[in-house]
Amino acid sequence: MDKPTFYITTPIYYPSSNLHIGNAYCTVAADAMARYKRLRGYDVYFLTGTDEHGQKIQRRAEEAGVTPQAFVDNIVDGIQKLWKLMDISNDDFIRTSEPRHTRVVQKIFKQLYDQGDIYKGYYEGWYCTPCESFFTETQLKDGMCPDCGRPVERTREEAYFLRLSKYQDWLLDYIQTHPDFIQPVSRANEMINNFIKPGLEDLCVSRTSFSWGIPVDFDPGHVVYVWVDALTNYITALGWGSEDDSLYQKYWPADIHLVGKEIVRFHSIIWPIILHILGLPLPKQIFGHGWLLGVAGDKISKSRSNCVDPVRLCDRYGVDAIRYYLLREMPFGADGVFSNEALVNRINADLANDLGNLVHRTMAMIAKYFDGVLPAAAAVEPVDDALLSMAAQLPEKYAADMDAMHFSNALTSLWAFVSECNRYIDLTAPWVLAKDPAKRDRLGTVMYHLAEAIRICAVLLQPFMTTTPGKIFDQLQAGEAQRTWESVLRFGALEAGVKIIPSAALFPRLDLAEELAAMTGPVPETSAEAQAPADEAVPAKPEITYDDFAKLDLRLAKVLEAEDVKKSDKLIKLTLKVGEETRTVVSGIRGSYTAAEMVGKMVVLVYNLKPAKLRGIMSEGMILCAADAEHNLRLVTAEEGLPDGVQIS
Ligand code: ME8
């Protein structure tokens, strides 16, 4: 009989810079689910990938002086290496710049247009480049992007629109009659009350102001809006609309689209409507997980200083410890704080003490009392009851939590069993039994129970950890049949008489103070992180003398006028007053400031910079800004009280 299928996806990541631990969180969770379903006998298809188009990437590439394709190729390579390092078992990796994707997106766009669900009009509104999202005036928060709080740009351009409004009632009805469609339930309520019921506006689905996107093939100059491009990856990867759609036929509809909570909106509004218009079935579930927060309670993200590098963590603590921590520490639907301290404490308490000691003590006792040969179990005594009944109940409880993606609960149950095993050692006191030859059978029973319980733990750990279960199975000489889901449904799958092979501690204990010092200090030269391309790192420039510095003539200047430079999405032409003098400077600040916002600002001008022509305009100097890794700019200025023209030293 054919196995049941299970199709799970992660979001496809923006290769605008290296990934952080928050991105890894989502992928590790999807991987745990994929491994769990495989363990349960499903034919699993697990998809991840990269979302490579858009203005943000085009800008980053321009800044780096390379083509967008070369820019993303480099970062995608790092992402693929990270998933390999973290033992992510994806079956495919889709890149939205691949022809297998772009061809089909063009086809979908055309079909929606031919059906009348996409029409041409004018877009006028506010655009947030980092979020790749349009907002109406009322959606802005204090004039800024309501999602990320950064400046937005006023945009008016000819554009295509998708008729979301037409499908509003259908979508509302669908969500209300399919309670599992959006999970957790709180997110479904948020979609209904905050977005659908207030009214869906038609969505602008093409852009003309940049070129790094999938061209609308019947209207050159337009590229497809990144979210329409990105969302369709879930079916283009399966070959929908291509000559071979066998994967689509087999796996669609997806069982779970796993996404972060801030992008549930795109997945539960735009995506279902597109599928509905195309006449395709909807995914069974969109699960919105919470965020990993920094210790200050803010979302960990690439553009903030709280960015935590997964390569560095895996390098220092091992992949299994990191995967375990991510899924154990916080309930999956909710936000949770990532801290080095909590990580080290978990490694010490759960992995080194509870699990590591259990395995180590048991193996050492079998080696000592039975010369390493696993004894058979004899008669059961009342003191065994708690352990045996817990072993019998564990799989069902664990499965219920795993099926609901309550990873932390599943691990809590598993660790309650680990604790019960440790308690069992204390209760049965094998070292006392070992002194009495008449208790030899009893000692053998205790040892067998422990070894078997450890095997069950290793089987159930397989979705979470990728090397530790194998190490435990090897010590126990457990074969394939003793690693399966079915093998945990019956206590007693291990064969007595095998020679166990004790080995080194699974998880060495860590010194908290030492770890905190190491993780907040500089990256060691030997670490994988130090060797990885450090996209975010800002290399120090060579030392200069005071005389070198004194060559710079920096002056305060006031912005009198500002206007966008035509045919550029980055540049603003500024007219500056520098004392008695007026200067023209062309500045690449448009992603972060609008021309209107610039007027009246006091800026720092590099007064003696050699003039240069930019887009045909002679720029006489440059203004100073601070920039983060995402190239969000903030003007450098002086505190109030000084007139323009004064020199800065
Ligand atoms: O959103 N904690 O890509 P992305 C938990 N390209 N999850 C986090 C997180 C954090 N601190 N920071 C980010 C995109 N994420 C789109 C997806 S899908 C068709 C297109 C999660 O690289 C975030 O919630 O910005 C999202 O699910 C994923 O990382 C990718 O984010």
Boltz pocket constraint, residues with backbone or C-beta under 6 A from the ligand:
constraints:
  - pocket:
      binder: B
      contacts: [[A, 10], [A, 11], [A, 12], [A, 13], [A, 14], [A, 15], [A, 21], [A, 22], [A, 23], [A, 25], [A, 26], [A, 51], [A, 227], [A, 230], [A, 231], [A, 232], [A, 233], [A, 258], [A, 259], [A, 260], [A, 261], [A, 262], [A, 263], [A, 289], [A, 290], [A, 291], [A, 292], [A, 293], [A, 299], [A, 300], [A, 301]]
      max_distance: 6.0
